[in-house]
Amino acid sequence: MLKLFPFLTPYRIPIWIALTLMFVELVVELIHPLLLARIIDDGIVGNDMAFVMRWGGIMIAMSLLAFISGIINSFYAGHVSQSTGYDIRGDMYEKIQRFSYETLQRFQTSSLITRMTNDVTLIQNTIFMCLRIMFRAPLIVFGGVIMALFVNVRLGLILVVTIPIIILFLTWMMKRGSGLFKDVQARLDGLNHVFRENLQAIRMIKVFVTRKVEQSRFSKRNEELKEKTINVMRLMEVAMPLLLLLMNTAIVAIIWFGDMAVVSQNAQVGEVVAILNYAMRITGALSMFSMFVIIFSRTKASAERISQVLEEETEKDVERSQSAKVEKGAITFQHVYFRYPTMKEDVLTDISLTIEAGQTIAFMGETGSGKSSLFQLIPRLFEPQKGSVYIDGNKINQFHSEELRQAIGYVPQEVFLFSGTIKDNLLWGKRNASVEEMTQAVKEAQIAHTIQSLPLKYDTLIGQKGVNLSGGQKQRMSIARALVRKPKILLLDDSTSALDVRTEAKLLNAIRSHSCTTLFITQKITSAMEADLIVLMEDGQIIAKGSHEELFQQSTMYQELVQSQEQKEVLIHE
């Protein structure tokens, strides 16, 4: 939890104001029993009503001061807690944005969402309660014991013996609860993961009629979360009965020995009442400790989960001032080996390939042959284990990641459109794109006619992930988004699969008008034929490369691809 303290530093002044006001409330609470003792001993026993009225009025004035202090304290405590939560969320979001793709794979999306919402909310609530009542509770306990000793040492010793036992027990409970609540948060991550996955795949669930199966998965995770939470709460709730037992025993002892002290004239009635008052206030403060133990245990677990994100390494980058620039877009792979962090075997083996600036290269091969993995090395989403990737003769790690990626137009295999308008999605490619640039991009992507036919045109809202567009329309929108930035390198990862042959041919012809190096993955021979070079991949290796005519003469695999697609064409026409 100490690792999150720097987030409180900017709010030192509001924190000190809140603590000062809390201290005012504390002083009033500790002085009241003393004044009550004087009123009893000097006013009521001495039958001096003027004394009772005078000191009673002082007690009322002090109570009013404590009331006003509490209201203002709540304002500042709320300000500090909400502002700190805002800062933590902001830093976490920025940190996650700077994670390498490899680092992101180590965290489940649902876990990151839980950490930024549920865990940060727990931190906020704890800060508020600390500034409002948590700090006051232990001060009441220790202050109450000291004041009780000041009033009457013998009777106060009863509290001196009782309180340390309770504190040791609560400390053990908090240490034990922290680990258990960390497990609860992990179960919550798992529940959120299943729920998020279900929402994303709701169409598939309906089509395959697997609602009961998914409901069973959710119920299982829900049951695990419930059982873990119940087990933790059972342990935590043991604190309250034991605490009350010890404190009530202490109160009975104070009454017993207090009565004996009054009879033997070793104590006054007011002193016994004052010590009982302190004991009751300490009991009230300690009764909140069981709640504090639960809160601190959960907060400690949440703070560790947040710190784990904040301490994670980000992408290693060169300084912008020293970054190489993408000038032409020539790409070279030199004996590249690559495997994903969670895998033991290479998905790319000894890849060597030279692509001249402005060339159009088609990549073909079976699913899992390494085509998409090769593409992900170019914008540095991953780093190769061996070998090097060069752009314009510079090693790829000599580029600042933003400088490199701003020169690349990337259309992934799984198209993703953001909630918002068509214009919003196009501006994702280039934030300051003009109307003319957007118009040109959608025209080249063969989506202009579709946009013009919509009632609101560029202001038409796109549903989540482009749910109100067809597969082909989403692909063309995604390509337009990449083209609007006028990239030096364009990567199309099987992103024309939903297009018919004619539309795809128009699209590829329009892309040729750009002075950029274009790499595209395709399964269509008709598309590959238009490329300057065709690269065949199998099991993470380049097995052949050349023009359509060269490969047809040299590669058995390519011949089989051509023949299989020709047979499909014949069957379609029949």
FENBEL-V771479 format. One record per residue. N is the residue number from 0. SS is DSSP state (H for helix, E for strand, L for the rest). D_CENTER is the distance of its C-alpha to the mean C-alpha in Angstrom with 2 decimals. Layout:
[[N SS D_CENTER] [N SS D_CENTER]]
This chain:
[[0 L 17.31] [1 H 19.61] [2 H 17.07] [3 H 15.39] [4 H 18.91] [5 H 19.03] [6 H 16.78] [7 H 19.76] [8 H 22.35] [9 H 22.55] [10 H 23.40] [11 H 26.24] [12 H 28.89] [13 H 27.26] [14 H 26.44] [15 H 30.09] [16 H 31.38] [17 H 29.45] [18 H 30.67] [19 H 34.20] [20 H 34.35] [21 H 33.10] [22 H 35.84] [23 H 38.38] [24 H 37.48] [25 H 37.79] [26 H 41.20] [27 H 42.50] [28 H 41.43] [29 H 43.17] [30 H 46.29] [31 H 46.97] [32 H 48.36] [33 H 50.69] [34 H 52.01] [35 H 52.39] [36 H 54.46] [37 H 56.72] [38 H 57.19] [39 H 58.23] [40 H 60.47] [41 H 61.99] [42 H 61.78] [43 H 62.06] [44 L 64.13] [45 L 66.18] [46 L 66.53] [47 L 65.45] [48 H 63.71] [49 H 63.46] [50 H 61.41] [51 H 59.15] [52 H 58.67] [53 H 58.02] [54 H 55.37] [55 H 53.93] [56 H 53.46] [57 H 51.71] [58 H 49.30] [59 H 48.56] [60 H 47.97] [61 H 45.60] [62 H 43.70] [63 H 43.41] [64 H 42.10] [65 H 39.45] [66 H 38.51] [67 H 38.03] [68 H 36.11] [69 H 33.71] [70 H 33.05] [71 H 32.38] [72 H 30.28] [73 H 28.00] [74 H 27.59] [75 H 26.60] [76 H 24.36] [77 H 22.47] [78 H 22.33] [79 H 20.96] [80 H 18.30] [81 H 17.01] [82 H 17.31] [83 H 15.51] [84 H 12.49] [85 H 12.74] [86 H 13.02] [87 H 10.15] [88 H 7.70] [89 H 9.96] [90 H 10.10] [91 H 6.52] [92 H 6.74] [93 H 10.18] [94 H 9.62] [95 H 7.61] [96 H 10.45] [97 L 12.89] [98 L 12.08] [99 L 15.11] [100 H 15.16] [101 H 16.35] [102 H 13.42] [103 H 10.97] [104 L 13.35] [105 L 12.84] [106 L 9.41] [107 L 9.63] [108 H 7.77] [109 H 8.09] [110 H 6.76] [111 H 3.22] [112 H 4.13] [113 H 6.08] [114 H 4.62] [115 H 3.78] [116 H 7.04] [117 H 9.38] [118 H 8.94] [119 H 9.12] [120 H 11.93] [121 H 13.68] [122 H 13.78] [123 H 15.18] [124 H 17.72] [125 H 18.80] [126 H 19.50] [127 H 21.47] [128 H 23.41] [129 H 24.15] [130 H 25.71] [131 H 27.38] [132 H 28.79] [133 H 27.24] [134 H 29.09] [135 H 32.15] [136 H 32.44] [137 H 33.14] [138 H 35.36] [139 H 37.33] [140 H 37.81] [141 H 39.09] [142 H 40.82] [143 H 42.43] [144 H 43.81] [145 H 45.24] [146 H 46.79] [147 H 48.24] [148 H 49.86] [149 H 51.20] [150 H 52.77] [151 L 54.23] [152 H 53.57] [153 H 54.85] [154 H 52.87] [155 H 49.74] [156 H 49.92] [157 H 49.01] [158 H 45.51] [159 H 45.38] [160 H 45.88] [161 H 43.46] [162 H 40.34] [163 H 39.60] [164 H 39.71] [165 H 37.11] [166 H 34.81] [167 H 35.05] [168 H 34.22] [169 H 31.14] [170 H 29.90] [171 H 30.28] [172 H 28.49] [173 H 25.41] [174 H 25.33] [175 H 25.82] [176 H 23.27] [177 H 20.36] [178 H 20.52] [179 H 21.07] [180 H 18.11] [181 H 15.84] [182 H 17.44] [183 H 16.88] [184 H 13.08] [185 H 13.46] [186 H 15.76] [187 H 13.41] [188 H 10.95] [189 H 14.24] [190 H 15.34] [191 H 12.39] [192 H 12.93] [193 H 16.60] [194 H 16.25] [195 H 14.12] [196 H 16.65] [197 H 19.47] [198 H 18.60] [199 H 18.41] [200 L 21.67] [201 H 23.50] [202 H 26.40] [203 H 26.97] [204 H 26.90] [205 H 29.52] [206 H 31.63] [207 L 31.79] [208 L 32.20] [209 L 29.69] [210 H 28.45] [211 H 29.92] [212 H 28.44] [213 H 24.88] [214 H 25.63] [215 H 26.79] [216 H 23.58] [217 H 21.56] [218 H 24.21] [219 H 24.09] [220 H 20.36] [221 H 20.95] [222 H 23.99] [223 H 22.28] [224 H 19.74] [225 H 22.75] [226 H 24.93] [227 H 22.53] [228 H 21.90] [229 H 25.67] [230 H 26.57] [231 H 24.44] [232 H 25.76] [233 H 29.28] [234 H 29.10] [235 H 27.70] [236 H 30.33] [237 H 33.11] [238 H 32.64] [239 H 33.98] [240 H 37.34] [241 H 38.12] [242 H 37.32] [243 H 39.56] [244 H 42.25] [245 H 42.50] [246 H 42.46] [247 H 44.98] [248 H 47.17] [249 H 47.04] [250 H 47.96] [251 H 50.89] [252 H 52.02] [253 H 51.94] [254 H 54.04] [255 H 56.43] [256 H 57.02] [257 H 56.85] [258 H 59.71] [259 H 61.72] [260 H 61.08] [261 H 62.21] [262 H 65.34] [263 L 66.16] [264 L 65.43] [265 L 62.81] [266 L 60.22] [267 L 60.32] [268 H 58.93] [269 H 56.54] [270 H 55.13] [271 H 54.44] [272 H 52.79] [273 H 50.66] [274 H 49.50] [275 H 48.80] [276 H 46.80] [277 H 44.74] [278 H 44.31] [279 H 43.09] [280 H 40.61] [281 H 39.37] [282 H 39.10] [283 H 37.02] [284 H 34.71] [285 H 34.50] [286 H 33.87] [287 H 30.58] [288 H 29.79] [289 H 29.03] [290 H 26.40] [291 H 25.15] [292 H 25.10] [293 H 22.81] [294 H 20.49] [295 H 20.56] [296 H 20.14] [297 H 16.95] [298 H 15.74] [299 H 16.73] [300 H 14.75] [301 H 11.53] [302 H 12.46] [303 H 13.01] [304 H 9.68] [305 H 8.10] [306 H 11.17] [307 H 10.80] [308 H 7.98] [309 H 10.11] [310 L 13.22] [311 L 12.61] [312 L 15.23] [313 L 14.90] [314 L 17.57] [315 L 21.02] [316 L 22.92] [317 L 26.38] [318 L 27.10] [319 H 27.51] [320 H 31.10] [321 H 31.85] [322 L 30.11] [323 L 32.44] [324 L 32.82] [325 L 33.01] [326 L 36.53] [327 L 37.90] [328 L 35.43] [329 L 37.44] [330 E 35.44] [331 E 36.63] [332 E 35.31] [333 E 37.21] [334 E 37.26] [335 E 33.55] [336 E 32.14] [337 E 28.56] [338 L 26.65] [339 L 23.03] [340 L 21.27] [341 L 21.57] [342 L 25.19] [343 L 28.45] [344 L 30.60] [345 L 30.66] [346 L 29.89] [347 E 31.79] [348 E 35.04] [349 E 37.17] [350 E 36.29] [351 E 38.62] [352 E 38.94] [353 E 40.06] [354 E 39.22] [355 L 41.21] [356 L 39.83] [357 L 40.32] [358 L 40.84] [359 E 39.52] [360 E 38.53] [361 E 38.05] [362 E 36.34] [363 E 37.53] [364 E 37.18] [365 L 36.19] [366 L 32.68] [367 L 31.03] [368 L 33.41] [369 L 30.70] [370 H 30.96] [371 H 27.28] [372 H 26.41] [373 H 29.02] [374 H 27.59] [375 H 24.09] [376 H 25.79] [377 H 27.22] [378 L 24.12] [379 L 22.91] [380 L 19.99] [381 L 21.54] [382 L 24.27] [383 L 27.54] [384 L 28.70] [385 E 32.22] [386 E 34.00] [387 E 32.99] [388 E 32.06] [389 E 33.96] [390 E 33.79] [391 L 36.97] [392 L 38.04] [393 E 35.04] [394 E 32.71] [395 H 29.30] [396 H 27.66] [397 H 29.96] [398 L 28.01] [399 L 25.08] [400 H 22.32] [401 H 22.24] [402 H 26.05] [403 H 26.29] [404 H 23.94] [405 H 25.53] [406 L 28.75] [407 E 27.51] [408 E 27.40] [409 E 25.34] [410 E 25.67] [411 L 23.79] [412 L 25.40] [413 L 22.90] [414 L 23.22] [415 L 20.27] [416 L 21.21] [417 L 19.02] [418 L 19.90] [419 E 22.49] [420 E 26.01] [421 H 27.71] [422 H 28.11] [423 H 24.40] [424 H 23.78] [425 H 26.68] [426 H 25.51] [427 L 22.36] [428 L 24.88] [429 L 26.44] [430 L 25.35] [431 L 28.93] [432 L 30.75] [433 L 34.03] [434 H 35.41] [435 H 37.87] [436 H 35.25] [437 H 33.29] [438 H 36.62] [439 H 37.65] [440 H 34.40] [441 H 34.56] [442 H 38.27] [443 H 37.79] [444 L 35.07] [445 L 37.64] [446 L 35.52] [447 H 37.51] [448 H 39.86] [449 H 37.12] [450 H 35.44] [451 H 38.84] [452 H 39.65] [453 L 36.72] [454 L 37.74] [455 L 35.17] [456 H 35.08] [457 H 32.28] [458 H 30.95] [459 L 30.52] [460 E 27.16] [461 E 25.39] [462 L 23.62] [463 H 20.20] [464 H 20.46] [465 H 24.07] [466 L 25.24] [467 L 28.44] [468 L 29.56] [469 L 31.38] [470 H 30.25] [471 H 32.67] [472 H 31.71] [473 H 28.00] [474 H 29.08] [475 H 31.42] [476 H 28.89] [477 H 26.51] [478 H 29.52] [479 H 30.52] [480 H 27.12] [481 H 27.72] [482 H 31.36] [483 L 30.89] [484 L 29.58] [485 L 32.86] [486 L 31.37] [487 L 33.42] [488 E 31.93] [489 E 31.11] [490 E 29.39] [491 E 29.97] [492 E 28.49] [493 L 30.78] [494 L 29.87] [495 L 33.41] [496 L 33.82] [497 L 34.03] [498 L 36.64] [499 L 40.36] [500 H 42.54] [501 H 44.05] [502 H 40.81] [503 H 39.30] [504 H 42.47] [505 H 42.32] [506 H 38.70] [507 H 39.44] [508 H 42.57] [509 H 40.71] [510 H 38.16] [511 L 41.17] [512 L 42.03] [513 L 38.99] [514 L 39.67] [515 L 36.70] [516 E 36.34] [517 E 35.27] [518 E 33.97] [519 E 33.61] [520 E 33.26] [521 L 35.68] [522 L 37.69] [523 L 40.48] [524 H 43.59] [525 H 44.62] [526 H 41.49] [527 H 41.79] [528 L 45.43] [529 L 44.49] [530 L 42.57] [531 L 44.26] [532 E 43.14] [533 E 41.93] [534 E 39.99] [535 E 40.18] [536 E 37.62] [537 E 37.86] [538 L 35.94] [539 L 34.04] [540 E 37.28] [541 E 39.22] [542 E 42.43] [543 E 44.14] [544 E 43.95] [545 E 46.39] [546 L 47.60] [547 H 48.15] [548 H 51.82] [549 H 51.25] [550 H 48.73] [551 H 50.93] [552 H 53.74] [553 H 51.85] [554 L 48.96] [555 H 49.65] [556 H 46.01] [557 H 46.16] [558 H 49.48] [559 H 48.04] [560 H 45.18] [561 H 47.77] [562 H 50.08] [563 H 47.46] [564 H 46.32] [565 H 49.95] [566 H 50.70] [567 H 47.83] [568 H 49.26] [569 H 52.68] [570 H 51.44] [571 H 49.62] [572 H 52.80] [573 L 54.95]]
